[in-house]
Amino acid sequence: MELIIEKLVYGGDGLARLPADESGRRKAVFLPFVLEGERVQARLSDDKAAFARGEVEQIVAASPARIAPDCPYFQRCGGCHYQHTSYQHQLEIKSAILHETLTRIGKLDLKAEIQIHPSPPWNYRNRTRMRLRTHPEFSLGYYRFASHALLPVETCPISSPLINRAIAALWELGRAGNFCKSITEIEFFANSDDTHLQLELYSSVHGDDGQLQAFGETLRAAIPEIVSIAVFPQSELGSIRPTSKLEAVPEILTGPGTLLYKANSAEYRVGAGSFFQVNRHLRDELVGLVVDGRSGTTALDLYAGVGLFSVVLARKFERVIAVESSQTSYSDLKYNRPENVKAVHATTEHYLKNGGKIRADLVVVDPPRSGLREDVARMLAQLKAPRITYVSCDPATLARDLRVLVESGYRVNEAHLIDLFPQTYHLETVIHLTL
């Protein structure tokens, strides 16, 4: 059938409408790799009661914003969603999606314009995770779009130059048969100037294994920039995804099991398995958006990670309380913190329930995609901190949580879209609230 794309929605799809049914309802249908205003020939791939999904068979009338993608794997690879349009148009799409989500879900009447902070659109990732197999032949790559099937990939234009050199070296090893058969996934993590590399391997072999140790030496010989290699166990249940890094204890094959990340704002130790922002160009700008112009007696940093914000907040506040639940990130947080930062190993929910009434001048929250949840947002509001800065990687959960905070008396002063993930639908948001 022929459909017209009304707009793009969060998740990378375009929204169109099916012809009206007997009750007059025009069911929503979602299609990937389209642009607003385009007329397409499509077929339905999944027709549910409330909505449908489709696949484009032909672009009948293309948007003037459509361009040829730079990556040969685009539309087959599940990693990118917007390479078929210019980077400037990607920012416009994301800004419109963010504004619509905050007003529709959060019921926010945004007085402040969303400020956009762009990134270099290519080679921006300092961390990349790939799947691999050695049988019946070597293959390294990503999941295919909307699939758990492996797509062989030999270059990734959104990853850093060093990571791409490492990918090329692994293909050489694999084609030569010099690869450990127990390895199922590999994650590359490059330092700030793209000169050092930490590898995280995922293996079906548990415990000390001579083959893994020998393979570690092979990797270091092939990729001289490697400073550390850690091995995480694959899930014993045989699931597609390996065990969560937050729960697994890695075996260190070589090096310290950490990478030193020197940013303009601070220096951080980042251990294997610790979370750290992936955009190597906007890291300092993100920190500046959170901490610049803020000072006082006490700052509370929730979901603190390795201390990305805490370390810099410590220069502006007499004391900082940094709360982190992951054991790995907490260990790095303790190492990175200045003397006036108190590191607390706890979930944010547990801390807010049991930590007493903290009198904080500023609270920074940087939760995972699941957001705060309503109960945590209400506990946060009960602290009555005069300022809250919310860093979010999911606009829907952000909008849900902001609705609770605004109902509790907070108002949005500034809204920033900092584009940590060009070519993809993902977006990062920094919201400043005051009481």
FENMO-V307377 format. One record per residue. N is the residue number from 1. PHI is phi as a letter, one per 20 degrees, with the letter a starting at -180 (NA if undefined). OMEGA is omega in degrees with one decimal (none if undefined). BURIAL is 1 if it has 9 or more other ideal C-beta (glycine too) atoms within 8 Angstrom, else 0. Layout:
N/PHI/OMEGA/BURIAL, N/PHI/OMEGA/BURIAL
This chain:
1/NA/179.0/0, 2/e/-176.9/0, 3/c/175.1/1, 4/d/-178.3/1, 5/e/-178.7/1, 6/f/-176.3/0, 7/a/172.4/0, 8/e/-178.1/1, 9/c/179.6/1, 10/f/-175.3/0, 11/o/174.8/0, 12/n/-176.6/1, 13/e/168.1/1, 14/e/-179.8/1, 15/d/171.6/1, 16/c/-179.8/1, 17/c/174.5/1, 18/f/174.7/1, 19/g/-177.1/0, 20/f/175.9/0, 21/e/-175.5/1, 22/f/178.1/0, 23/e/178.7/0, 24/n/-178.3/0, 25/f/175.6/0, 26/d/-175.3/1, 27/f/176.8/1, 28/f/174.3/1, 29/c/-175.9/1, 30/d/-177.8/1, 31/c/-179.9/1, 32/e/170.2/1, 33/m/176.8/0, 34/c/177.2/1, 35/c/-177.5/1, 36/f/178.8/1, 37/n/-177.9/0, 38/f/173.5/1, 39/d/-172.6/1, 40/c/169.4/1, 41/e/-172.8/1, 42/c/172.3/1, 43/c/-179.9/0, 44/f/177.5/1, 45/d/-178.2/0, 46/b/-176.1/0, 47/d/-179.3/0, 48/d/-178.1/0, 49/f/-173.8/0, 50/e/-178.0/0, 51/b/178.2/0, 52/c/172.8/1, 53/d/-177.6/1, 54/c/176.2/1, 55/c/-179.0/1, 56/f/176.1/1, 57/e/180.0/0, 58/b/170.9/0, 59/e/-177.6/1, 60/f/177.2/0, 61/c/-174.6/0, 62/e/173.2/0, 63/f/174.2/1, 64/f/-179.0/0, 65/e/-178.3/0, 66/f/177.6/1, 67/c/175.7/0, 68/f/-179.5/0, 69/f/179.9/0, 70/e/-174.3/0, 71/e/-179.3/1, 72/f/-177.3/0, 73/e/-175.3/0, 74/g/-176.8/1, 75/n/171.2/0, 76/e/179.9/0, 77/e/-179.4/1, 78/e/-173.2/1, 79/e/-175.0/0, 80/d/-173.9/1, 81/c/-170.4/1, 82/c/-177.3/1, 83/f/-179.0/1, 84/e/174.7/1, 85/b/-176.4/1, 86/f/-179.3/0, 87/f/178.6/0, 88/f/179.3/0, 89/f/174.9/1, 90/g/179.5/1, 91/f/177.5/1, 92/f/177.8/0, 93/f/-176.7/1, 94/f/178.7/1, 95/f/179.2/1, 96/f/179.5/1, 97/f/179.7/1, 98/f/-179.4/1, 99/f/-178.8/1, 100/f/-178.5/0, 101/f/-179.8/1, 102/f/-179.2/1, 103/e/-176.8/1, 104/f/-177.4/0, 105/e/-176.8/1, 106/e/-177.9/1, 107/l/-178.0/0, 108/e/171.9/1, 109/d/-173.5/0, 110/f/175.9/1, 111/e/-177.9/0, 112/e/175.1/0, 113/f/176.6/0, 114/f/179.6/1, 115/e/-173.6/0, 116/d/179.3/1, 117/c/-175.7/1, 118/f/177.8/0, 119/c/162.7/1, 120/g/-168.9/0, 121/f/-176.7/1, 122/c/175.9/1, 123/l/-174.5/1, 124/e/-172.9/1, 125/f/172.7/1, 126/e/-179.3/1, 127/c/-177.9/1, 128/b/-179.2/1, 129/d/-175.7/0, 130/c/176.5/1, 131/e/178.3/1, 132/b/173.3/1, 133/b/179.4/0, 134/d/-177.6/1, 135/c/3.8/0, 136/f/174.0/0, 137/b/-177.7/0, 138/f/176.3/1, 139/b/179.4/1, 140/c/-179.3/1, 141/r/-179.0/1, 142/d/172.2/1, 143/f/171.6/1, 144/f/-179.3/1, 145/g/177.9/1, 146/l/-175.8/0, 147/b/170.0/0, 148/d/174.7/0, 149/e/-176.4/0, 150/e/173.1/1, 151/d/178.2/1, 152/f/-177.0/0, 153/c/-177.7/1, 154/d/174.7/0, 155/b/-179.1/0, 156/c/-172.2/1, 157/f/175.3/0, 158/e/178.0/1, 159/e/-175.2/1, 160/f/177.7/1, 161/g/179.6/0, 162/f/178.3/1, 163/f/178.2/1, 164/f/175.6/1, 165/f/177.7/1, 166/f/177.2/1, 167/g/179.3/1, 168/f/179.8/1, 169/f/179.0/1, 170/f/176.4/1, 171/f/177.9/1, 172/f/178.2/1, 173/f/-178.2/1, 174/f/179.8/1, 175/f/179.1/0, 176/e/-179.7/0, 177/n/-178.1/0, 178/e/-177.3/0, 179/c/-179.4/1, 180/f/-173.0/1, 181/f/-177.8/0, 182/e/-177.1/1, 183/f/-178.8/1, 184/d/178.7/1, 185/b/177.3/1, 186/b/177.2/1, 187/c/178.7/1, 188/d/175.8/1, 189/c/-177.6/1, 190/d/-179.8/1, 191/f/-168.6/1, 192/f/-179.8/1, 193/d/173.0/0, 194/m/180.0/1, 195/d/-179.0/0, 196/c/-173.7/1, 197/c/171.0/1, 198/d/178.9/1, 199/d/170.8/1, 200/d/180.0/1, 201/d/175.6/1, 202/d/-170.3/1, 203/c/174.8/1, 204/e/176.8/0, 205/e/-178.4/0, 206/d/176.0/0, 207/n/-176.9/0, 208/f/-178.8/0, 209/b/-177.3/1, 210/f/179.5/0, 211/f/178.7/1, 212/f/-179.9/1, 213/f/178.7/1, 214/f/179.2/1, 215/f/175.7/1, 216/g/177.9/1, 217/f/177.1/1, 218/f/179.1/1, 219/f/-179.0/1, 220/f/178.0/1, 221/f/-177.9/0, 222/f/-177.1/1, 223/c/-174.5/1, 224/f/-177.8/0, 225/f/-179.9/1, 226/f/176.1/1, 227/d/-177.5/1, 228/b/175.4/1, 229/c/176.7/1, 230/c/179.9/1, 231/d/176.2/1, 232/d/178.1/1, 233/f/172.4/1, 234/f/180.0/1, 235/g/178.4/1, 236/f/-179.6/0, 237/e/178.4/0, 238/m/-179.8/0, 239/f/-178.9/0, 240/f/-179.7/0, 241/e/174.6/0, 242/f/177.3/1, 243/g/178.5/1, 244/g/178.1/0, 245/f/-179.4/1, 246/f/-177.6/1, 247/d/-173.6/0, 248/e/174.6/1, 249/d/-175.8/0, 250/f/168.4/1, 251/e/-179.7/1, 252/e/179.8/1, 253/f/-177.5/1, 254/b/179.5/1, 255/m/-175.7/1, 256/e/-174.5/0, 257/m/179.9/1, 258/b/175.5/1, 259/c/177.1/1, 260/e/-176.4/1, 261/d/-177.7/1, 262/e/175.3/0, 263/e/175.7/1, 264/f/-175.3/0, 265/e/-175.7/1, 266/a/176.4/0, 267/d/-173.8/0, 268/c/165.3/1, 269/e/-179.0/1, 270/c/-178.8/1, 271/e/175.1/1, 272/g/-178.4/1, 273/n/179.2/1, 274/e/177.1/1, 275/f/172.3/0, 276/b/-177.2/1, 277/g/-170.2/0, 278/e/-176.8/1, 279/e/-174.0/1, 280/f/-178.2/1, 281/e/-172.6/0, 282/d/-177.3/1, 283/g/-178.5/1, 284/f/177.6/1, 285/f/176.7/1, 286/f/178.9/1, 287/f/179.0/1, 288/f/178.3/1, 289/f/-177.0/1, 290/e/-167.9/1, 291/d/-175.7/1, 292/f/179.0/0, 293/m/179.7/0, 294/d/176.8/1, 295/a/179.4/0, 296/q/-177.2/1, 297/e/-174.3/0, 298/c/171.6/1, 299/d/178.5/1, 300/d/-178.6/1, 301/d/-177.6/1, 302/e/-171.0/1, 303/l/-166.6/1, 304/f/-177.8/1, 305/m/-179.6/1, 306/e/179.0/1, 307/o/-178.2/1, 308/g/179.4/1, 309/e/-174.7/1, 310/g/-175.9/1, 311/f/-179.5/1, 312/e/176.0/1, 313/g/-177.8/1, 314/f/178.2/1, 315/e/-172.9/0, 316/d/-179.7/1, 317/c/179.6/1, 318/f/175.4/0, 319/b/177.8/1, 320/c/173.3/1, 321/d/-175.9/1, 322/d/-174.6/1, 323/d/-178.6/1, 324/b/-175.8/1, 325/e/-178.5/1, 326/f/-179.9/1, 327/f/-178.6/0, 328/f/179.6/1, 329/f/178.5/1, 330/f/177.7/1, 331/f/177.1/1, 332/f/177.7/1, 333/g/178.9/1, 334/f/-179.9/0, 335/f/-173.0/0, 336/e/-169.4/1, 337/f/167.4/1, 338/f/-174.2/0, 339/f/-176.6/0, 340/e/174.6/0, 341/d/175.1/1, 342/e/179.3/0, 343/e/-178.4/1, 344/c/178.7/1, 345/e/-177.8/0, 346/a/169.5/1, 347/f/178.1/0, 348/f/179.1/1, 349/g/-179.3/1, 350/f/-178.8/0, 351/f/-178.3/1, 352/f/177.6/1, 353/f/-170.0/0, 354/d/-174.9/0, 355/e/-179.3/1, 356/n/-179.2/0, 357/e/179.7/0, 358/f/174.5/1, 359/e/-177.1/0, 360/d/174.8/1, 361/f/179.7/1, 362/b/170.9/1, 363/d/175.2/1, 364/d/175.8/1, 365/c/178.8/1, 366/c/-173.1/1, 367/f/172.7/1, 368/f/-175.6/0, 369/g/-179.8/0, 370/f/177.7/0, 371/m/-176.9/1, 372/e/-166.1/1, 373/m/-173.2/1, 374/f/-177.1/1, 375/f/178.8/0, 376/f/177.8/1, 377/f/179.8/1, 378/f/175.9/1, 379/f/177.8/1, 380/f/179.4/1, 381/f/-178.9/1, 382/f/175.2/0, 383/f/178.9/1, 384/l/172.9/0, 385/f/-178.0/1, 386/f/179.6/0, 387/c/171.1/1, 388/c/171.8/1, 389/d/-176.5/1, 390/d/175.9/1, 391/d/-171.8/1, 392/c/173.2/1, 393/d/177.9/1, 394/b/-174.9/1, 395/f/-178.5/1, 396/f/178.9/1, 397/f/174.1/1, 398/f/-178.9/1, 399/f/178.0/1, 400/g/-177.8/1, 401/f/179.3/1, 402/f/178.8/1, 403/f/177.9/1, 404/f/-177.4/1, 405/f/179.3/1, 406/f/176.1/1, 407/f/179.4/0, 408/e/174.6/1, 409/o/179.5/0, 410/e/174.5/1, 411/c/-179.9/0, 412/e/178.8/1, 413/e/-179.0/0, 414/c/175.4/1, 415/c/-177.9/1, 416/c/169.9/1, 417/d/178.6/1, 418/d/-166.9/1, 419/e/-179.9/1, 420/f/-170.9/1, 421/c/177.5/1, 422/g/-179.9/1, 423/m/179.6/1, 424/d/178.1/1, 425/f/-176.2/1, 426/f/177.6/0, 427/b/178.9/1, 428/d/-177.9/1, 429/c/172.4/1, 430/c/-179.5/1, 431/d/173.8/1, 432/d/179.1/1, 433/d/173.7/1, 434/c/-178.6/1, 435/e/none/0
